[in-house]
Amino acid sequence: MRYIAVLILAVLPAFCFAQDWEDQQKFGANGTPILRILSSTDTSFFAPIIDSFIVGQPNVSVEYIVTGTADLDNEFRQNPDRFDVVISSAMDLQLKLTNDGFAQRLDGISHPDWAQWRSSLFAFTTEPAAIVLNAAAFDGLATPRTRQDLIEVLRANPDIFMGKVGTYDVRRSGLGYLFATQDARTSETFWRLMEVMGSLDARLYCCSGDMIDDLIEGRILVAYNVLGSYAEGRADTADTLTVILPSDFPTTMMRSALVSKSASDPALAEAFVNHLIGLQSGGARAAFPLPPLNSGQDPTGQSSIGLEPALMTYLDALKRQTFVREWEEAIIQD
């Protein structure tokens, strides 16, 4: 019996970590040290960044694991010692992880005050949420430039858009929930748009990549609050999709990185975050396929989401329950 117990204990960690990741890839040497990165960013965007890091660290192996923003937060909280660096577009969840003591303080990284939190969480991109259209479907229709424009074109053409509009499922997507709550704080137009999309039997998604795939294939014709960087970064979207940054109030997030307080090699993890930040300047930009932190407007501006305690307001359990219930009533119209 004792041997059976030992066997169970030996294999238990493998079962604990057996998860269906969106992607999992290994880079670099087949040895140690291994840098383990848990991320919500598609591998295609991060591969050049990892490759450029390995050039200066030829003996390092990097394990890059991709999952959705909400799943990322849950997985890291349960197994903080399994990952060295955590990268996510869900700023509120990242800020809460930092406040809850999961992030290592990195005093050796120089970064603007508005782009970091307590020297433990570091923003490294500026990315707007966008309205993305299947271009062919809007031939002969007015191209919406604001949320109100989108409401009007959807209302006027229900025969075209029934079952053909998509957005994040805020119950499953941390980034989707962040964008939705920020939109709702800014204008009541958000709720009117959700009701119109709900009346058209909106399709709900976990992530931008899936929405973009369905836009290209024509399964949906409009996607709301898609990451513009994902739509523009795909080589197969140039003639197929139209990316609109709403002129009424663009919502902009900053992708961020932290080093786990339980990192197996804190110095290596800090070196990667430093490399990530450093790629945004000078000739190194060629290896950085995401919009850099210093592009566009100052993220402390009115329409951008800032790294500040107010960001965690809607993570309160009661506020989240209330918001999700109102969202369901608007967009799920059985």
C-alpha positions in Angstrom: 0.0 0.0 0.0 2.9 2.4 0.8 4.3 1.9 -2.7 1.0 2.6 -4.3 0.8 5.9 -2.3 4.3 6.8 -3.4 3.4 6.2 -7.0 0.3 8.3 -6.7 2.3 11.2 -5.2 4.8 10.9 -8.0 2.4 11.2 -10.8 0.0 13.7 -9.2 1.9 16.8 -10.3 1.6 15.7 -13.9 -2.2 15.4 -13.6 -2.4 18.7 -11.8 -0.6 20.4 -14.7 -2.4 18.5 -17.5 -4.3 21.3 -19.1 -5.6 22.0 -22.6 -3.5 25.1 -23.4 -4.3 27.2 -26.5 -0.6 26.7 -27.5 2.6 25.4 -25.9 6.0 25.7 -27.5 9.6 25.3 -26.6 12.4 27.7 -27.8 16.1 27.4 -27.6 18.4 24.8 -26.2 17.2 21.5 -24.8 18.5 22.0 -21.3 18.6 24.3 -18.4 17.9 26.9 -17.3 14.3 26.9 -18.5 12.3 30.2 -18.5 8.6 29.4 -18.2 6.3 32.0 -19.6 2.5 31.9 -19.1 0.9 34.3 -21.6 -2.4 35.4 -23.2 -0.6 36.6 -26.3 -0.6 34.5 -29.4 2.7 32.7 -30.0 3.0 34.2 -33.5 3.4 37.7 -31.9 5.9 36.5 -29.2 8.1 34.2 -31.2 10.3 37.0 -32.6 10.7 38.5 -29.1 11.7 35.1 -27.6 14.1 34.4 -30.5 15.8 37.8 -30.0 16.2 37.1 -26.2 17.7 33.6 -26.9 20.4 35.2 -29.1 21.9 36.8 -26.0 21.1 33.7 -23.8 22.2 30.8 -26.1 22.0 28.2 -23.3 18.5 29.2 -22.2 15.4 27.2 -23.0 12.0 29.0 -23.1 8.7 27.3 -22.6 5.9 29.5 -23.9 2.4 28.6 -22.8 -0.7 30.4 -24.1 -4.2 30.5 -22.6 -7.1 32.9 -22.2 -6.8 35.8 -19.8 -9.3 34.5 -17.2 -7.8 31.0 -17.3 -4.3 32.5 -17.0 -5.2 34.3 -13.8 -6.8 31.2 -12.3 -3.9 28.9 -13.3 -1.2 31.2 -12.0 -3.0 31.7 -8.7 -3.2 27.9 -8.2 0.4 27.2 -9.4 2.5 30.3 -8.9 5.7 28.2 -8.6 5.3 26.7 -12.0 5.7 29.9 -14.0 8.5 32.5 -14.1 6.9 35.3 -16.2 3.2 36.1 -16.6 2.1 38.2 -19.5 -1.6 39.3 -20.0 -3.7 41.9 -21.7 -6.2 41.9 -18.8 -4.7 44.8 -16.9 -7.1 44.6 -13.9 -6.3 40.9 -13.3 -2.6 41.6 -13.5 -2.9 44.5 -11.1 -4.8 42.4 -8.6 -2.2 39.6 -8.9 0.5 42.2 -8.0 -1.5 43.6 -5.2 -2.1 40.1 -3.8 1.6 39.5 -3.5 2.2 37.2 -6.5 4.7 39.5 -8.3 8.4 40.0 -7.6 9.6 43.5 -7.1 12.2 44.4 -9.8 14.1 47.5 -8.8 16.6 47.1 -11.6 14.1 48.0 -14.3 13.8 51.6 -15.4 10.3 52.4 -16.6 7.9 55.4 -16.6 5.8 55.7 -13.5 2.5 55.6 -15.5 3.5 52.3 -17.1 4.3 50.3 -14.0 2.8 49.4 -10.6 5.0 49.2 -7.5 8.1 48.2 -9.6 6.4 44.8 -10.0 4.1 45.1 -13.0 5.3 46.5 -16.3 3.3 47.6 -19.3 5.0 47.2 -22.6 2.3 47.9 -25.3 -0.5 50.4 -26.1 -3.3 48.6 -27.9 -6.8 50.0 -28.8 -10.0 48.0 -28.9 -11.5 48.1 -32.4 -14.6 47.5 -34.4 -13.5 45.1 -37.1 -15.6 44.5 -40.2 -15.7 41.9 -43.0 -15.0 44.4 -45.8 -17.0 42.7 -48.5 -20.2 42.7 -46.4 -20.1 46.5 -46.1 -19.9 47.1 -49.8 -22.7 49.6 -50.4 -23.2 50.2 -46.6 -21.9 53.1 -44.6 -18.8 52.3 -42.7 -19.4 53.0 -39.0 -16.9 55.3 -37.3 -18.5 55.4 -33.9 -20.5 53.1 -31.7 -23.7 55.0 -32.6 -22.9 54.5 -36.3 -22.6 50.8 -35.7 -25.9 50.7 -33.8 -27.6 52.5 -36.8 -26.2 50.2 -39.5 -27.1 47.0 -37.5 -30.6 48.2 -36.8 -31.2 49.1 -40.4 -30.0 45.8 -41.8 -31.1 42.9 -39.6 -31.5 40.6 -42.6 -27.7 41.0 -43.3 -26.4 40.9 -39.7 -28.7 38.3 -38.0 -26.3 35.8 -36.3 -23.4 37.6 -37.9 -22.1 39.9 -35.1 -19.6 38.9 -32.5 -18.0 40.1 -29.3 -16.2 38.8 -26.2 -18.1 36.6 -23.7 -17.3 38.7 -20.6 -18.0 35.6 -18.4 -15.1 33.8 -20.0 -12.7 36.5 -21.1 -10.8 38.7 -18.7 -9.9 41.2 -21.4 -13.5 41.2 -22.7 -14.7 41.9 -19.2 -12.2 44.7 -18.8 -13.1 46.3 -22.1 -16.8 46.0 -21.4 -16.7 47.6 -17.9 -14.5 50.4 -19.1 -16.9 51.1 -22.0 -19.9 51.0 -19.7 -18.2 53.5 -17.4 -17.6 55.9 -20.3 -21.0 55.9 -22.1 -24.5 54.5 -22.0 -24.0 53.8 -25.8 -22.3 50.6 -24.8 -25.5 49.2 -23.3 -27.6 50.2 -26.3 -25.1 48.5 -28.6 -25.2 45.3 -26.5 -29.0 45.3 -26.7 -28.9 45.7 -30.5 -26.3 43.0 -30.9 -28.3 40.7 -28.6 -31.4 41.2 -30.8 -29.3 40.0 -33.7 -28.3 36.8 -31.9 -24.7 37.8 -31.2 -22.0 35.2 -31.2 -19.8 35.2 -28.1 -16.0 34.5 -28.1 -13.2 33.9 -25.7 -10.6 35.7 -27.6 -9.7 38.1 -30.5 -8.0 35.4 -32.6 -11.2 33.3 -32.9 -13.3 36.4 -33.8 -10.8 37.4 -36.5 -10.8 33.8 -37.9 -14.6 33.9 -38.2 -14.5 37.4 -39.8 -12.1 36.2 -42.5 -14.3 33.1 -43.2 -17.5 35.2 -43.2 -19.1 33.4 -40.3 -19.5 36.8 -38.7 -19.4 40.2 -40.4 -18.8 42.5 -37.5 -16.7 42.1 -34.3 -16.8 44.5 -31.5 -13.9 45.3 -29.1 -11.4 43.2 -31.0 -7.7 43.9 -30.4 -6.8 46.1 -33.4 -3.2 44.9 -33.1 -4.3 41.3 -33.8 -6.4 42.2 -36.8 -3.7 44.3 -38.3 -0.9 41.9 -37.5 -2.3 39.1 -39.6 -0.9 38.9 -43.1 -4.2 37.4 -44.4 -6.4 40.3 -43.3 -5.2 43.3 -45.4 -7.9 42.9 -48.1 -10.5 41.1 -46.1 -11.0 43.2 -42.9 -11.6 46.8 -42.1 -10.3 47.9 -38.7 -12.1 50.9 -37.1 -10.9 52.7 -34.0 -14.1 54.4 -32.8 -13.8 58.1 -32.9 -16.4 58.7 -30.1 -14.2 57.2 -27.3 -11.4 54.8 -28.2 -10.6 52.3 -25.4 -6.9 51.5 -25.1 -5.3 48.9 -22.9 -1.6 48.2 -22.0 -0.3 44.6 -22.1 1.8 43.9 -19.0 4.3 41.5 -17.6 5.3 40.4 -14.1 7.8 38.0 -12.6 6.4 35.4 -10.3 7.5 35.7 -6.7 8.0 32.0 -6.8 10.2 32.1 -10.0 12.8 29.3 -10.2 15.3 31.8 -11.7 14.3 35.3 -10.8 17.4 36.9 -12.4 16.7 35.2 -15.7 13.0 36.2 -15.5 13.9 39.8 -14.8 16.4 39.8 -17.7 13.5 38.7 -20.0 11.2 41.5 -18.8 14.1 44.0 -19.3 14.7 42.7 -22.8 10.9 43.0 -23.6 10.9 46.6 -22.6 14.2 47.4 -24.3 13.0 46.0 -27.7 10.7 49.0 -28.1 13.6 51.5 -28.8 16.0 52.0 -31.7 16.7 49.4 -34.3 15.4 46.6 -32.0 11.8 47.5 -33.0 12.1 45.0 -35.9 11.9 42.1 -33.3 8.8 43.7 -31.6 5.7 42.9 -33.6 3.2 44.5 -31.2 2.4 48.2 -30.9 5.0 49.8 -28.6 4.2 51.5 -25.4 5.1 54.9 -26.7 2.9 54.8 -29.8 -0.3 56.8 -30.1 -1.5 59.0 -27.2 -0.3 59.1 -23.6 -2.0 56.2 -21.8 -2.8 58.6 -19.0 -5.3 60.3 -21.4 -9.0 60.3 -21.0 -9.8 57.3 -23.2 -7.0 55.0 -22.1 -7.0 52.5 -19.2 -4.4 53.4 -16.5 -2.5 51.2 -14.1 -4.2 52.4 -11.0 -6.2 51.0 -8.1 -9.6 52.1 -9.6 -8.9 49.4 -12.3 -9.9 46.7 -9.8 -13.3 48.2 -9.0 -15.2 45.8 -11.1 -13.3 42.8 -9.8 -15.3 43.1 -6.6 -17.5 40.0 -6.5 -20.8 41.8 -6.0 -20.0 44.4 -8.7 -19.0 41.7 -11.1 -22.1 39.7 -10.5 -24.3 42.7 -11.1 -22.5 43.7 -14.2 -22.5 40.2 -15.7 -26.3 39.9 -15.0 -27.0 43.2 -16.8 -24.8 42.2 -19.7 -26.6 38.8 -20.0 -30.0 40.5 -20.0 -28.8 42.8 -22.8 -27.0 40.4 -25.1 -28.6 37.0 -24.5 -32.2 37.4 -25.6 -33.8 34.0 -25.6 
